[in-house]
Amino acid sequence: MGAVGVDVSHFQLRDDLPAHRQVAAYFKSMIALGFLAPGGELPGLGALASRFGVGSGEVRRAFAELAERGILTGEGGRWRVAPVDA
């Protein structure tokens, strides 16, 4: 399965919140709304960082937090939306 498209056209980085938290909230919302499907592969950290206008470390930290919550899975530098437990 190829990388899913991630539309960040409505994302605006705020100065009053940590960037990684904003990125994590964006992905959590997109998954909850069904725009990102379980098992869907996400674009690379560098590409996402460029789209969001943040450093790749911020995206990595956001993904790590989402992985701790069971929302994303990461392996070998690839990140996916976690499958839904049946």
C-alpha positions, 0 to 999 in steps of 0.5 A, spaced: 500 500 500 502 506 498 503 512 502 496 516 503 496 523 501 496 528 507 492 535 506 495 540 511 492 546 507 488 548 513 493 547 518 496 553 521 502 552 526 500 556 533 506 559 537 502 558 543 503 550 543 508 545 542 509 544 534 509 536 536 503 536 540 499 540 534 502 535 529 499 529 533 492 533 534 492 533 527 493 526 525 489 524 531 483 528 528 484 526 521 484 518 523 478 519 528 474 523 522 476 517 517 481 521 512 486 516 514 485 509 514 487 503 519 494 500 516 495 506 511 502 508 510 504 515 512 509 519 508 516 520 510 518 524 516 522 529 512 516 530 507 511 531 513 515 536 516 516 540 510 508 540 509 507 542 516 513 547 516 516 544 522 523 540 523 523 533 522 524 532 530 517 535 531 514 530 527 518 524 530 516 526 537 508 527 535 509 520 531 512 517 538 507 520 542 501 517 538 505 510 537 505 510 545 497 511 545 496 505 540 494 510 534 500 509 529 505 504 529 512 504 526 517 500 524 524 501 520 522 508 519 515 507 516 509 509 520 502 507 519 495 508 522 494 502 527 489 497 525 483 497 529 482 491 534 476 487 532 
